[in-house]
Structure formats: structure tokens, C-alpha cells
């Protein structure tokens, strides 16, 4: 009988035992799931007044700054000739500054699942004390608005059991030789002879010892690391997630709104609190409406399965300049946007095909 037959494949048993742990009934077996947080407190701060920026204007872009930004843009593309950026003549520059509202909602969510590890002598603590409920387990939160995941072994519901994969033998069949301990000789392909003579590599047996398992047919069980037993426990996964949504006020420059996601603008207003109120009295109606809509959507979307720890909202004035220029008698357009002076030119007039060897 080969080793594969001696160590049949098994699956992990259901974690029904954990369904009796107070606070975990029905949350662990079957993969668990996100656990509703305790009832959140209502915001107590009164609505804040609308933002009143000191200065709403952004200085007009200088022509030499626009030209240098275009040159850098052309240089960063291997298939772009520098001639349009170097020799083109700017004929007109139009500002199309726009507002962006950004809402961030920082949440903590918790989920549980059945887990195990090789038993290394740890004492089983099942029922020695009452296990803390999922939202009572201490966890170290990261800096606000920073994504992070932490896995914690819940104290007091752990137990020791025989390894289900190797049936407490500590061994598993070698996957390289399928538990036989040998493989066909690579020289004679298992025939035992080569050129009408006994194969000198395998001495005519047609077999080579499996190097992966040293001919044993078995290897150390990976599930229990050869320890034969497992420590089973409830694993709590704590996830901190920063959910971000933007709304950019429509502008008529022709620049794609998606281009603005990667740039910053002039900050006009920012505040954060446990739960935010929508902006009140903001001069641009589209920003006030997006604030109310996104705050409502975030609280509706994230409150049922996570705890909202903090919210932050910001309004920026993003600079956009449409630059018209002439090159070789034709008129062309490019855009400069954001504090970073990013450039967009969908129809750059001098490109070639680059082949990388």
C-alpha cells in the first residue's frame, strides 16, 4: 500500500463548538462574516457654519510656466517629439478653475472565522473564562484615515485537537512521487535498460529515489508542521478602511474630470469630526448638494457593518488652464491643471512608434 492510501485527504471539521461561545453564536462556522457594531452615538456638535475662504482666486498661470510644463510633458514620453513644445507659439490661455469636494469616512469593521495553528504546547483555555465579545477585544488602531488590517486570536475559546489533514500522524504523502518514494529513472525512463544494457544510473531497477522525500514517500504535514495536533481558536480580523469619494463641479474646458483625481488644489475649507454635518451656505450650490448627498450615502453604506471612527471633508479650488498654441501653421490645445502643473494633451501633434528591443 502506498503512502497516499495510508494518509487519505481530510477536510477541516466544522467549528460547531464555537457556536456555543457567548457573543459568537452563528458567526464563526461557514466562514463567519462582518459583525454589526454596537449602536453608534448620535453627533452632538451643532451644524458648523459655511466656509468663508479668505481668498477665492488662483493667480493666472504665467506663459513661461505653461511652456516649461509642456516641455517636461513632452520629454517624459519617448514617442513624443519635443518640437511642438519647444517651437510652438502660445496664442491664448484661458482659466477654467473648478471646485472639488472630498469626503473621507474612516471605519473599523470586525469579522470572525474558525482558525488553527500547529500546537506547540500552548494550554487550551476553552471555557476557563468568558471570552470577550467581538467588539470588546482590544485592538490597536492605526493613525486616522490610514488603511490597516490586524488579526487577533480571541482569548478563552481555544482547544487542542488531532490534525485533520494527517490524522495525527504528523506526515503527509509526498506530492512529488505521489507517496511511492521513487520516480521513474530519468535516464532510461523506467525501462531499466538503455542501449540493450542495464541502466547504470538506476542499476537496472528503472527507479530513482525521490529526492523530495528522500525515498520515504512522506513529508512533514504542513498543516500541523509535524506536531500531530492543532490549536483551534476563533480569529478576529479587524479592518480599518478609509473610504474616499470626490465630487468635481462640472467645468467647460474640455478636460476630462478623471484627470483631476491625482492632483491637488488650493484648499478652501477642511474639517473633521466623529460624524459630519453637510456644508451650509457654501457659495457653490453643487458643492453644498454633493456634501449633503455623500455624507448621507456614507453613513447609510458603512454604519450597518462597521463603526465610523472619524469623517473628514475638504473643498479645493483646482486650477485648470486651457492653452491654445500654433505649430507648423495648425492650432492645437493642451491643459495644465492642479498645483502640480500636470499636463494633458490627447492629440499631441508629433508622435512616433517606439520599438523596445
Order of alpha helices (4+ residues) and beta strands (2+ residues): alpha-alpha-alpha-beta-beta-beta-beta-beta-beta-beta-beta-beta-beta-beta-beta-alpha-beta-beta-beta-beta
